[in-house]
């Protein structure tokens, strides 16, 4: 089965987003679990120790929603400039 350039570029972009979420999830997970119980004592107890895969999924959802919004915003706002 042959895929077009659009399919390959979309697959590469999604793969990089997944790898980005996996890599950036590690320091965020370590720092959140170290800091939350000590300095964020006022939040509910269930948020003190967040599992790693929950953080990775939050990062992925934020990336996908941000990408969708970046495609919507240029259609909602039209800015033009003329230099005379």
C-alpha positions in Angstrom: 0.0 0.0 0.0 1.4 3.4 -1.0 0.9 6.4 1.1 1.1 10.0 -0.2 3.5 12.7 1.1 0.7 14.1 3.2 0.1 10.8 5.0 3.9 10.3 5.6 4.3 13.9 6.9 1.3 13.5 9.2 2.6 10.2 10.5 6.1 11.8 11.1 4.5 14.8 12.9 2.4 12.6 15.1 5.4 10.3 15.9 7.4 13.4 16.9 4.6 14.6 19.1 4.4 11.2 20.9 8.2 11.1 21.4 8.1 14.7 22.7 5.4 13.8 25.2 7.3 10.7 26.4 10.6 12.6 26.8 9.2 15.8 28.4 6.8 13.7 30.6 9.7 12.3 32.6 11.1 15.5 34.2 7.6 16.9 34.7 6.4 13.7 36.4 9.5 13.6 38.7 9.2 17.3 39.6 5.4 17.2 40.1 5.6 14.1 42.4 8.4 15.7 44.4 6.9 19.1 44.8 3.1 18.5 45.0 3.0 16.8 48.4 5.2 19.3 50.0 4.2 22.7 48.6 0.7 22.0 47.1 -0.8 20.5 50.3 -4.1 22.4 49.7 -5.0 20.4 46.5 -6.8 17.1 46.9 -4.7 14.1 47.8 -5.4 12.3 44.6 -3.3 14.9 42.7 -0.2 14.5 44.8 1.0 11.4 43.0 0.0 11.5 39.3 1.0 8.4 37.3 3.5 8.9 34.5 1.1 7.8 31.7 -1.5 10.4 32.8 1.0 13.2 32.4 2.0 11.9 29.0 -1.6 11.8 27.9 -2.2 15.3 29.2 0.8 16.6 27.2 -0.5 14.8 24.1 -4.0 16.2 24.4 -2.6 19.7 24.9 -0.4 19.3 21.8 -3.3 18.0 19.7 -5.8 20.7 20.9 -3.2 23.4 20.4 -2.6 22.1 16.8 -6.3 22.2 16.2 -6.6 25.7 17.6 -3.7 26.9 15.5 -5.6 25.8 12.4 -8.7 27.6 13.5 -7.3 30.9 14.6 -6.0 32.1 11.2 -9.5 31.6 9.8 -11.1 33.5 12.6 -8.7 36.4 12.6 -7.6 38.1 9.4 -4.8 40.6 9.6 -3.6 42.5 6.5 -1.0 45.2 6.1 -0.2 47.5 3.2 2.9 49.6 3.0 2.6 52.7 0.8 
